[in-house]
Amino acid sequence: MHIVERGDTLKKIAKKYRADVENIISFNEVSGEKIEIGDLLIIPGGRKPVSSKVYHVPLASSYFIFPAKGKISQGLHFYNAVDIANHCGTPIFAAASGRVQKIGYKAGSYGRYIRIIHPNGVVTLYAHLARVLVGPGQKISQGQIIGYMGHSGHTIPRGARGCHLHFEVRGARNFLARYKVGTQLRWR
Protein backbone atom coordinates (compact mmCIF):
# COMPACT_ATOMS: atom_id res chain seq x y z
CA MET A 1 0.00 0.00 0.00
CA HIS A 2 1.03 3.56 -0.62
CA ILE A 3 -0.59 6.83 0.50
CA VAL A 4 -0.08 9.51 -2.14
CA GLU A 5 1.94 12.45 -0.88
CA ARG A 6 2.69 15.87 -2.33
CA GLY A 7 4.84 15.48 -5.47
CA ASP A 8 3.98 11.81 -6.09
CA THR A 9 3.24 10.66 -9.63
CA LEU A 10 2.27 7.19 -10.76
CA LYS A 11 5.62 6.87 -12.49
CA LYS A 12 7.54 7.80 -9.30
CA ILE A 13 5.44 5.43 -7.20
CA ALA A 14 5.96 2.55 -9.65
CA LYS A 15 9.72 3.18 -9.63
CA LYS A 16 9.82 3.34 -5.82
CA TYR A 17 8.11 -0.06 -5.48
CA ARG A 18 9.66 -1.59 -8.62
CA ALA A 19 6.19 -2.15 -10.06
CA ASP A 20 4.41 -1.59 -13.36
CA VAL A 21 2.48 1.70 -13.77
CA GLU A 22 -0.25 0.05 -15.85
CA ASN A 23 -0.84 -2.59 -13.16
CA ILE A 24 -1.20 0.14 -10.52
CA ILE A 25 -3.68 2.05 -12.72
CA SER A 26 -5.70 -1.06 -13.53
CA PHE A 27 -5.80 -2.52 -10.01
CA ASN A 28 -6.78 0.80 -8.37
CA GLU A 29 -9.15 1.82 -11.20
CA VAL A 30 -7.36 5.16 -11.56
CA SER A 31 -9.06 7.19 -14.27
CA GLY A 32 -6.91 9.33 -16.53
CA GLU A 33 -3.81 8.57 -14.45
CA LYS A 34 -5.00 11.22 -11.95
CA ILE A 35 -4.03 10.75 -8.31
CA GLU A 36 -4.42 13.13 -5.37
CA ILE A 37 -2.75 13.59 -2.00
CA GLY A 38 -4.27 11.09 0.41
CA ASP A 39 -5.20 8.47 -2.21
CA LEU A 40 -4.56 4.97 -0.89
CA LEU A 41 -3.07 2.80 -3.64
CA ILE A 42 -2.42 -0.93 -3.68
CA ILE A 43 0.82 -1.68 -5.54
CA PRO A 44 0.33 -5.10 -7.20
CA GLY A 45 3.62 -6.97 -7.48
CA GLY A 46 5.43 -4.12 -5.74
CA ARG A 47 8.32 -4.52 -3.32
CA LYS A 48 8.47 -2.46 -0.16
CA PRO A 49 11.29 0.12 -0.38
CA VAL A 50 14.23 -0.67 1.90
CA SER A 51 14.32 2.74 3.58
CA SER A 52 10.58 3.29 3.87
CA LYS A 53 9.79 5.84 6.58
CA VAL A 54 6.36 6.66 7.95
CA TYR A 55 5.71 10.31 8.65
CA HIS A 56 2.81 11.55 10.73
CA VAL A 57 1.93 15.19 11.12
CA PRO A 58 1.83 16.07 14.82
CA LEU A 59 -1.60 17.42 15.82
CA ALA A 60 -2.66 19.49 18.80
CA SER A 61 -5.12 17.58 20.97
CA SER A 62 -7.79 20.13 20.00
CA TYR A 63 -7.21 20.04 16.22
CA PHE A 64 -10.14 17.68 15.52
CA ILE A 65 -13.65 17.56 16.91
CA PHE A 66 -15.81 14.43 17.03
CA PRO A 67 -17.16 13.82 13.52
CA ALA A 68 -20.44 12.36 14.87
CA LYS A 69 -22.35 11.60 18.03
CA GLY A 70 -22.57 7.92 18.78
CA LYS A 71 -20.76 4.94 20.21
CA ILE A 72 -17.34 3.65 19.15
CA SER A 73 -18.36 0.35 17.56
CA GLN A 74 -15.00 -0.73 16.18
CA GLY A 75 -11.56 0.35 17.31
CA LEU A 76 -8.62 1.09 15.07
CA HIS A 77 -8.79 -0.92 11.84
CA PHE A 78 -8.08 -0.56 8.13
CA TYR A 79 -6.90 2.11 7.22
CA ASN A 80 -6.27 4.09 10.43
CA ALA A 81 -10.03 4.15 10.94
CA VAL A 82 -12.45 4.06 13.86
CA ASP A 83 -16.19 3.36 13.48
CA ILE A 84 -18.90 5.37 15.24
CA ALA A 85 -22.38 3.79 15.34
CA ASN A 86 -25.69 5.60 15.71
CA HIS A 87 -29.07 5.82 13.99
CA CYS A 88 -29.25 6.28 10.22
CA GLY A 89 -29.57 9.98 9.47
CA THR A 90 -27.32 11.14 12.32
CA PRO A 91 -25.46 14.28 11.14
CA ILE A 92 -21.78 13.93 10.19
CA PHE A 93 -19.56 16.94 10.95
CA ALA A 94 -16.24 18.02 9.44
CA ALA A 95 -13.66 17.15 12.12
CA ALA A 96 -11.53 20.14 11.02
CA SER A 97 -11.69 22.87 8.39
CA GLY A 98 -10.38 22.14 4.91
CA ARG A 99 -11.40 21.52 1.32
CA VAL A 100 -13.45 18.64 -0.06
CA GLN A 101 -10.95 16.68 -2.10
CA LYS A 102 -13.22 13.94 -3.35
CA ILE A 103 -16.68 12.43 -2.98
CA GLY A 104 -17.63 9.08 -4.37
CA TYR A 105 -19.18 5.67 -4.02
CA LYS A 106 -17.38 2.32 -3.61
CA ALA A 107 -19.94 -0.49 -3.51
CA GLY A 108 -17.77 -3.21 -1.94
CA SER A 109 -16.25 -1.06 0.77
CA TYR A 110 -16.84 2.61 1.67
CA GLY A 111 -20.21 3.15 0.04
CA ARG A 112 -20.83 6.92 -0.18
CA TYR A 113 -17.80 8.78 1.09
CA ILE A 114 -16.25 12.22 1.48
CA ARG A 115 -12.53 12.98 1.62
CA ILE A 116 -11.35 16.31 3.06
CA ILE A 117 -7.80 17.66 2.86
CA HIS A 118 -6.86 19.96 5.73
CA PRO A 119 -4.39 22.90 5.63
CA ASN A 120 -1.63 20.80 7.29
CA GLY A 121 -1.85 18.08 4.58
CA VAL A 122 -3.77 15.57 6.71
CA VAL A 123 -6.70 13.90 4.93
CA THR A 124 -9.87 12.67 6.65
CA LEU A 125 -12.35 10.24 5.10
CA TYR A 126 -15.99 9.79 6.12
CA ALA A 127 -17.66 6.63 4.75
CA HIS A 128 -20.94 4.63 4.68
CA LEU A 129 -22.95 7.83 4.35
CA ALA A 130 -26.66 7.90 3.56
CA ARG A 131 -26.37 11.33 1.99
CA VAL A 132 -23.55 13.70 1.02
CA LEU A 133 -24.16 17.46 1.37
CA VAL A 134 -20.89 18.82 -0.06
CA GLY A 135 -19.06 18.75 -3.38
CA PRO A 136 -15.47 18.51 -4.64
CA GLY A 137 -13.45 21.70 -4.15
CA GLN A 138 -15.85 23.13 -1.57
CA LYS A 139 -14.29 24.86 1.45
CA ILE A 140 -15.46 23.34 4.71
CA SER A 141 -15.54 24.77 8.23
CA GLN A 142 -14.88 22.68 11.31
CA GLY A 143 -18.23 21.45 12.66
CA GLN A 144 -20.08 21.95 9.36
CA ILE A 145 -22.60 19.20 8.58
CA ILE A 146 -21.19 17.40 5.52
CA GLY A 147 -23.51 14.41 5.32
CA TYR A 148 -25.65 11.90 7.18
CA MET A 149 -24.81 8.53 8.68
CA GLY A 150 -25.94 5.48 6.75
CA HIS A 151 -25.10 1.94 5.77
CA SER A 152 -24.01 2.33 2.13
CA GLY A 153 -21.29 0.04 0.80
CA HIS A 154 -20.20 -2.95 2.88
CA THR A 155 -21.35 -2.73 6.50
CA ILE A 156 -21.70 -5.37 9.20
CA PRO A 157 -24.48 -6.07 9.86
CA ARG A 158 -26.06 -5.17 6.55
CA GLY A 159 -29.01 -2.80 6.47
CA ALA A 160 -30.17 -0.22 8.97
CA ARG A 161 -28.67 -2.13 11.92
CA GLY A 162 -25.26 -1.44 10.31
CA CYS A 163 -25.55 2.36 10.35
CA HIS A 164 -22.21 3.84 11.28
CA LEU A 165 -19.49 6.28 10.26
CA HIS A 166 -16.14 4.86 9.15
CA PHE A 167 -13.74 7.73 10.01
CA GLU A 168 -10.18 7.53 8.60
CA VAL A 169 -7.24 9.83 9.18
CA ARG A 170 -4.41 9.74 6.63
CA GLY A 171 -1.08 11.34 7.45
CA ALA A 172 -1.60 11.61 11.23
CA ARG A 173 -2.72 9.47 14.14
CA ASN A 174 -6.45 8.93 14.39
CA PHE A 175 -7.35 10.79 17.58
CA LEU A 176 -10.37 8.50 18.11
CA ALA A 177 -8.07 5.46 18.52
CA ARG A 178 -7.54 6.40 22.18
CA TYR A 179 -11.19 5.61 22.97
CA LYS A 180 -12.32 2.09 23.84
CA VAL A 181 -15.05 0.26 21.95
CA GLY A 182 -18.36 1.17 23.59
CA THR A 183 -17.32 4.74 24.47
CA GLN A 184 -20.12 7.25 23.84
CA LEU A 185 -19.00 10.34 21.92
CA ARG A 186 -21.04 13.40 22.79
CA TRP A 187 -20.69 17.09 23.20
CA ARG A 188 -21.32 18.92 26.45
N, C-alpha and C positions, 0 to 999 in steps of 0.2 A: 504494500500500500504506500501511497505517496500523497501528501497534502500539498496542493499547489501553493507556492509562495510567490512573492513579488519577483518578477524577472524570469520565472519559469516559462519554458516553451515545451511543446511535446518533444521536439528534437533533443533539447537539453535533458529532459527527464529520461527519454529512451537511452541516451548515451550514459547517463549516470547509473542506470540499472542494467546496462548492456542488454537492452530489449529492442524489439522492433516497433517503430512508431505506428505502423498500420495495425498491429495487434492491440496496442494500447487504445487506439481510436475505436476499433471494432468492439473490443470487449467492454469498454466503458460507454459505448454509444455516443461518442463525442461528435456533435454535428459541426461541420465546417472547420474542424480542427481548432475550435475556440474553447479555451479553458480560462477559468477565473481563479483568483486567489481564494483559497478555502475549498476548492474542488477536491474531493477524495477520489483518487484514481487507483484502480487495481492494475498492477504491472504484470501481465501474464508472461511467464518465462523469465522474468527479471531476476537479477541477483542483487541482494542487499549490498549497498556500498560499504566498503571496509571501514571508512571513517564517518559513518552516519551519526550525526548529532541531533538531538531533539531540543528544540528551543521553545520555551514557553514564555509568553509575555507576562511579567509580574503585574498583578492587579490589586488595587486597593480593596479592602474587604467590603467597601461600600460601592464598588463600581457597578455591580449588577443588582437588580431587584428581582424578586420572585417573578417568573414569567406567567404563573397561574396560581390560583388557590386550589388546594387539593391535598392529597396524601401521596407521599413518595411510595410508588408501587413497585419500582425496580431500581436498585442501586446502580452504580456505575457499570455500564456495559457498552457494547459497540455503538458508535465510536465516541468515546468520552461523553456518554449520554446518561441522563437520569430521567426516569419516567414519573410523571405526576398524574394521578388518576382523579377524576371528578365526573360530574354529569356531562353528557353531551350538551354542547352549547355554552359551556363555561368560557368566559372571555380569556383570551391569550394576550399578554402584554409584552411589549418590547422590553427585554431585560436591561438594555442600555440604548442610548441614541446611536444612530448610524444611518446607513443607506440600504434599501432593499437591493440585494445583489441578484437574487433569483427567486422565482416562485415556480412551482411545478407539481407534477404528479408522478409517483413511481408506484405502480400497482402492487408489486411483490414486496415492497418494503415500506417506505415513508408515507405512501398515500399523498395527500395534499401537503405541501411543505412550503416554508418561507425560509430564505437564508438572508441574514443581515450582516453586512460588514461594518465594523465599528472603527472610529478614528484611529485606534491603536493597532489596527490590522487583525484583531481577533474577529472570528466569524461565529455567529450563533445560528443554529438551525432549529426550527420548530416544525414538528411533523405529526401526522395523523389528524390533520385539521378537518373539521366539517365545512368550514368556509374561510376563505382568505379575503381580507379587506384592503390589502395594499398591492402595489404593483412594482415591477422592476424599476430601479432608479429613484424611487420615492424616498425622500428624507423622512426619517422616523425619530420621534422623541421618546425618551425613556418613559415607560408607563403607558404609551399609546396602545390602544387596542388594535391588534394587527390581524386577528382572526378568532375563530371559535373552536373549542375542543371537539374532537370527533373520534371516529374509528376507521378512517379511510386507510387504504393500504393493508398491510398485514399486521393485525393486532391479535393479542391473546388475552381473553377469549375473543372470538369474532363477534361482531354485532355491537349493540349498544352497551353491553356489559364490558366491552373492551375500550370504552372511551378513556383516552388519556393523551397527554402531551409527551412526546419524545423530544427532549431538550438537549441538544449537543452544543459543545463549545470546542471550537477548533483554534489552536494556537495558544491556548491558556488552560489552566486547570478548571474543571467544571466546579464552580463553587457549591453546587448542590450535592456533590459527592460526600461532603462531610456529614450529611444528614442520614439517619438510619431509615431503612424501609419501615413504613408505617407512620413516619413523622408527618404531622399536619402542617402545611404551609399556609399561613394566613397573615394578614396585615393587622396592625393594632389600630 
